[in-house]
């Protein structure tokens, strides 16, 4: 097996809420022509489906091995770098790259031993803000302003092509072995965000206000930090102690009031 074939293993293409099965097949074909084989589907409307097989045009193995997941966190499990493809700027503020810059970011992460996801949204709506919030950066394909919507498979083809170009030009020749302290993956980060939200509720941090905006900003902050497992354990410990002290303060308050 060639070094270039070996090098594609850290990368997966993740399609989120795909409506038309033919687009899944076309995306699989686009990936396969550039040497990529790892496809993950989050809540596809129809899969498996004969239209997907027909449009794959022979990339049957990509479809056969595709993972199907109930939510985005499951689709990103094992990945510590996620790059979202979006045709327009969203309310979630993320680093924004061209396809070529995004490919370089993906290769740099893989060279550190990380698993990388390239994430594509629904054909009509693209990636929603809540989905982009799981990403570390965003790629925009520089299409014209008055007709900016690319077909899903076309977007996959553009990114797969840029990834292949970047790998062909990579003078390292092979990807690094995993480092000792890799960033936490999507599942570990989501567990932390759940704990963080619970702790903020326990100390009444939001004081009746909606937590959505604050949590999106905190997600951005902690995603940017790219913490490893040991650092997450420290933060979990801090949150657990915060919750314990909040419970003690609540008990003391009830005792003092005679409740």
Secondary structure, 3 states (H helix, E strand, C coil): CCHHHHHHHHEEEEEECCCCHHHHHHHHHHHHHCCCCCEEEECCCCCCCHHHHHHHCCCHHHHHCCEEECCHHHHCCCCCEEEEECCCCCCCCCEEECHHHHHHHHHHHHHCCCCEEEEECECCCECCHHHHCCCCEEECCCCCCCCCCCCHHHHHHHHHHHHHHHHHCCCCCCCCCCCCCCECCHHHHHHHHHHHHHHHHHCCCCCCCCCHHHHHHHHHHHHHHCCEHHHHHHHHHHHHHHHHHHHHHHHHHHHHHCC
